[in-house]
Amino acid sequence: MTASITDVDVSVDARYLQRPGIGISVYVAGVIRQLLDHDARVTLLTDAADHGDRLREDYPGAAVVVLEGRSGFLWEQWTLPRYLRRRGHAVHIAGANYGLPLAPVGATRLVLIVHDLIPLRMPRMYLLSRPAWAVKYLLSTLIALPRAALIVTPSQATADDVRRWARHRRVGVRYPPLTGAPAASDVPELPSGWPRRFLLYNGGLDPRKNVGRLLEAFRLYRRDGGDHDLVLMGRGYEPYLPVAQRLGIEAAVRMPGYVDEATKLAATAHAGAMVYPSSWEGFGLPVLEALGAGTPVVSGTRGSLREVGGDAVVYVDVDDAASIASGIARALEPGRRDRVRALAPRQLASLVTPADADPLLAFVQRSGAGASSAAATGAGV
C-alpha cells in the first residue's frame, strides 16, 4: 500500500529548474509532480522573481516562494536556513547533488538527491582543472552529505558510490520516470531541414561525454561507407566545428541548437541510433529515452549505463574511436531496431520504482506523521 503524504508540508529547492531539459532538471520536475499527485503541500523555493513566475505557471498546485538576495552557496548557507527555521516545513528536498545548509533548520528533515559523485571519481578532469569550482563543490558536498536524513539517487550505481564515498546508510534508489515517449504510431514528424538518415547525440558538452572522440568515430563510420549524418542536439557545439572540419566531416555534422520537447522526442524516435559515448553516468537519461522510443543505442558501460541499458544496448569502449564506430555499424544492422523494441519493455519495467517502494514517499510520510505527533504533543493533546 502506498504511504499517504496528503497535506504533508514539503519544500523543494527548485532553482535547477531554470535549466530545463537536462537530466537533473527532469528528475527534480518528476519529484515535484509526484509529490503533487500524492496531495502533499508543496512549496517551491527559488532565488529569482522571473523564475518564480514561471514556476507558478508550470506548477499551479504548488506554492512558490522567492528568496532573493544572495545566490549560490550563500543562498544555501544563509538565506535558506533562516527561511526553513521560520517556516517549519516537515521536509526540505535539495535536488541537485548539494544545497543543504550547515546551520540548524529547526524540526525540518532534510533530503538530498545525489545524481552522481563524478567529480570525486574523476578528480583530474573536474577538480584539479578548476580549483575555484573544486573548493565550492567539495565544501558544499561535505556539508550536504552528512546533513541529509535521507539521500535519494537515480540509480543503484550512484547509491553504491554514495555508500562508498560518504559512508551514508540511509540511501534509497528512485528511478526517474520515463515521460513523453510516444507510441510508434504517434511519433511526430521532424521539422523541415532535418536529414533523412541520422545518428543522434543528446548528451551535452561535459568533457566526460567524449564529443571529440564521437566525431573521430563518426569519421571512421563515414570512411567505411556509412551514409547517416550526425546530429549534435542542444546548445553550444560550435567549438567542435573546427574539429569536424579537420576531420573532413563538417558537411555531415548538424547542429540544430536547442529544440523543444516535442522535437527532441521526434528526433529520438526517428534517429537511426542514439550514440552516447559517456565515460561515466549517474543515470543516463538519453539512453532511457531512446529505449522508450525503440531506438538502438550505442553506449559505454561505466557507472549506471549497463544498469539502464540492460541487454538492449550496443556497448563499446568509449576510449576507442574504432570501437565506437564499430558499435554504430552494429546498431544500424537490419533487425537491430526490432530487437530493441522486443527487449526494451522488460528493461524499462526494471527501471520503474513503484509508489509503494519509493524511498522518498516513505520518508515524507514518516516525517509528516512525526510532525503531526509533535504538534499534537505541543498542544497538549
N, C-alpha and C positions, 0 to 999 in steps of 0.2 A: 504494500500500500504506500502511495506517495505521501511523504510528510507534508502536513499543511503549513503553509507560510502566510496564510491570509492575514493581512494587516501587520505583518512584521515590518518594522521600520528599518530600511536598508538604504545606506548612501553608497554611491558608486562614483569613483573618480572617472569622469567622462572626458578628460582633456584629450586623450588619444583619439577620440572620435573626430578630431579636427583633421585626421589623416585618413579619409575614407578609402576603402578598397584593399588596404594592406591587411596582413593576417591578424595582427594584434587588434586592430580596429574591428574587423569582422567578428573576432572572438568576443570582445567586450560587448559589442552590439547584441550578439546572441545571448550573453548572460543577462543583459538588461531586459530583453524581450521575454526570456524565460521567467524572470522574476515577476514581470508584469502579468504574464499569462497565468501565474500562480497566485495572483492577487496580493503580492507584497506591496507595501507602501514604499515606493522607490523615489529617492531624491538624487538627482544627477548634479554633480559638482563640476564646475569649470572655472577658468580664470579669465574669460573674455566675454564681454557682453554680446557681441555679434554671434559667437558660438552658442551662447545661451539661447538666443532667439531661434537658431536652427534646431537645437535640442528640443525646444518646446513644440516645434512643428513636427519633428520626427517621432517624438515620444509623448503624445498628448496625455497619456495616462500617468506620467511621472511629474513630480515637482522638479524645478530647476533652480539651483542657487549659484549665482555668480560671485565668486570670491576674488575680486580684483586686487591689484596691488602687486605684491611680489610674485615672481613667476619661478617655475622650475624648482630647484632644490629648496629655495627659501619659502616658496609656497607650501611645499610638503612639510617642512620642518617648523614653520612659524604660523602661517595663516591657517592651514588645515587643522592642527591640533587644537588651536583656540576655538575654531568653529565646532569641532567634534565635542569638546568639553561642554560647550554652551548648549549644543543642540541635543546631544544624548541619543543618537541613533543606536539601535540594538547591534547593528553590524555595519562596518565600513569595508568596502572592497576596493583595493588598488589593483588596476587591471593590466599594468604594463611592466612587469618584472621587478619594479621597486616603487617607491612612493609612499611608504608608511612612515609616520613620524616617530622620532625617538621620544619626544615629550609625552607625558601622560595624556590620555584621551578619555578619562572617566571610565564609565562602565561599558563603553563601546568595544565590541570584539572585532579584531582586525583580520581580514582575509587578504592574502597576496596571491595574485595569479602570476606564475612564472612560466613564460613561454619557452624560455631556453636559458642556459648559462653559457652560451657560446663564447663570450669574451674570456671566460675562465678556461675554457677548453683550447682556445686559440689566442693566447696572450700576445704572441708576436704580431699577429695581424691586427688585433683590436686595442691592446693596452700599451705595448711598447711604442707603437707608431703614433699614438695620440695621448701623450702623458696627461694633458689637462683634462681631457674627457675621461681618462682612466681613473683619475683621482675622484671625480664626481661619481662615476659608475661604482667603483669599489666602496666608497663611503656610503652611497645610497643602498647598495646591496647588503653591506654589512649591518646596516641599521634595519633594513626591511625584513630580512630572512628570520632573525630571532624574534622580531616583534610580532610576527604573524601567529595567530592561534591556529590557522589552517592555511596551508599552501595548496593551491589548485594548479594542475598542469594539464596541457592539452594532449599529452602522450605519456605512455609508460617510460619511454626513453628519457624524457625530461624529468619525470618523477625519480627515476634512478639517479640522475645527475644531482638533483636536489638532495637526495639522501646521502649521496657520496660527498658532496662539497659542503653541505650545510648541516649534516647530521640531524636533519629535521625529521621528527617522527610522524607528525600529522600532515601527511601529503596524500592528496586524492587526485585521481585522474578523471577529467571530464572532457570527453572528445568534443570538438566543435561540430555542430550540426551542419549537414550539407543542405544548403538552401538555394532555391532558384534554379536547380537543374531541370531543364525542360524534358518532356518525353520526346523520343526520337521524332515523332510525327509533328511536334510543336516547335522544332528548332527554327528560330527566325533566320531570315536571310541576312547576310552581311551587307554593310553599306557599299555603295559603288566604290571602286578603286582598290578593293582588296584583291590579292592574287587568287587564282582559281585553286591552286595546289600550294599548300604552305605548311611549314613547321612553325610551331608557336613556342615562344619563351615568354613567361609572365612571372619573373622572379625578382626583378629589381636589380639594383646596381651594387649591392653589397659585395665586397671582394670575395667572400667565400662562395658566391654564386657562379664564379668562373665564366663570365660572359666572354672574355677574351679567348678562353680555350674552346668555348662553344663555337666562336667564329672560325677558329682553326679547324675544328671538326667539320663544320659546315663546308669549308673549302675542300676538305677531303671527300666529303659526300658528293659535292658537285663535280669534282675532278673525276670521280668514278661513274659519272653518268646520271646522278640524281637530278631531277627536274623540279623539285619543290623549292619555293622561296623560303626565306626565314623571316618571320615577323617577331620583332622585339617590341612587345606591347607594354606601354606605360611611358612615363616621362623620363627624360634625361639621358637617353642613349647616344646623343650626338657625339660625345667624346670618342665613341667607338667607330665613327665614320672613317677616320684615318686608318684604323686597323683593317676595316673592311676593304678600303681602297688598296692598302698594301698587299692584302691577300688576293686582290682581284675579284672580289665577290660583291662589290658595292651595288651592282645592278640588281642583285637577287636578295638584298637585305632591306627589309621595310621597317620603318619606324613610325607608326601611326600616332604616337604620343598617347596621352590619356584618352581612354574610351569609357563610355558609360557602362553600367552593369549589364544592360541588355546586349551591347556589342561584345562585351567580354564573354558572356555566356555563349553567344553565337560563334565567336571565334574559337572558343574552346571546343565546341561541338563540331565545327567544320574543319578543324586542323587535321592534317594527316597524322600528326603526333605532337604531343606536348614534350618538349625537351627541357629537362630540369637538372642540369649537372651541378647541383649544390654539393659543397663539401660536408655540410652538416645542417640538419634542420631540427628544430624543436617540435615541429609538426610537419609542415609542407602542404599548405592549403591548395596550391595549384594542382598537386597530384590528386588530392581528393576530388577537386572539381572536374578534372579530366576524366577520372574513372566514373564519376557521376554522369558524364556526358557520353560515356562509351568510347572515349578517345584513347588510343595507345599512348603510353608514357615511357620515356627514356629517363632514367633516374640513377643517381648514386645510391649508396647503400648505408651511409653513416647516419648516426642519430636515429631519428624516428622514421626514416624513409622506408625501410623494409616493413616496419610496423604498419605504416599507412598503405603501402603498395601491395603487400602480400605477394601472391603468385601472379597478379595481373599486370605486372610492370616488367619492362626490359631493363635489367640492371647493368651498369657499366662502371668502369674505373674512371672517375671524373678527373683524375690527374693525367689521363692519357687521351689526347685528341683522337687518336686512331680507334680507341675503344668506344668513344662517344659516337664517332662516325659509323662504326660497325653496328652499334645499337640503333642508330637512326635507320639504317638499312633493314635491320630485323623488324623494327616497329612498323615499317611500311610494307612488309611482306603480305601477299594475299592471304586472307584468313585471319590476320592478326586482330583486326577490329572485331570480328565475330568472336574471337577468343576472349578479348577484353570484355565484351558485352555478356559473355557467358560466365566469366569469373567475377566481374565487378560486383554484382548484387550481394554475393556472400561476403566479399571483402568489406563492402560498405556497411553491411549489417554488423560486422565485428567492430565497427568504429562508432557505434551508437551507444550512448550512455543512457540507460532507461532512467526515467524520473525517480523511480523508487530506489535506484542505486547511485544517484547523483550526490557526490560528497558535499557539494556546495549547498544544495537544497536541504540536505540533512542538517548541516551546520547552522544554516539560517533558522531552521525550525527549532533546533535546540536553543539557540541564542534568544529567539523570540520567547520561548517558554520560560527561559531563565529570567528575562527582563520582566515578564508578566508576574512571575513569582516574587521578584524583588520589589516590584511596585506594590503588590498586594501586602507584602510584609511591612513595607514602609508606611502603608496606610492603616496598618493595624488590623488587617482583615484576618 
